[in-house]
């Protein structure tokens, strides 16, 4: 979500992630296909020519998830907002599908992401056709050094949920009635710390403002799950690795 560069925001705030070196040739990946069940499984972070966001960005959103959301819930020319845009995956998918991206982050990763806080977006009310957001799930990832980053807040405290409530209210404000919100998130478990059902908590908060449309489970294929010693530890320690993310689809009600 969040090195000296041409972008003005990089003057005072450092990003944890390094920009990947340019690839000499595109890598052909499986195409994105329209999913028809509530269990989504895809073998890679990106699809097709692999030109969506950065697969080396820690916590990058799977591009095929955004592709499926936009195919189902938007039309050509629609405005799509991502208030926590990370490596810019939403921008790239929008361009491929002829949607208009308006994407923000506290510490932009690239120059076509605008600097802004998801809790106070520089947008008029009732003007956005769709919102996609992949927020921090507790403090598992160190996104940036920005003091206001929600990713610095643990879900063990109410502060995380207080700030996410502000994000949810702001997304509701900018959306047109009858339009759709998609939130992609995981629960949280750490050794020695109680399980945190972040998905259920955020779903409940969103349901106070939005109409629930559906709940989708997206299989996780991150590097952690490829490490045999993690699975050995999970079995020996009697805990579970996070095997899926929630994708919540919500609709802003008509007046």
Buried (B, 14 or more C-beta within 10 A) or exposed (E): BBEEEEBEBBEEBEBBBEBEEEEEEEEEBEEBEEBEEEEBEBEBBBBBEBBBBBBEBBBBBBBBBBBBBBBBBBEEEBBBBBBBBBBBBBBBBBBBBEBBBBBBBBBBBBEEBBBBBBBEBEBEEBEBBBBBBBBBBBBBBBBBBBEEBBBBBBBBEEEBBEBBBBBBBBBBBBBBEEBBBBBBBBBBBBEEEEEBBBBEBBBEBBEEBBBEBEEBBBBBBBEEEEEEEEEEEEEEEEEEBBEBBBBBBBBBEEE
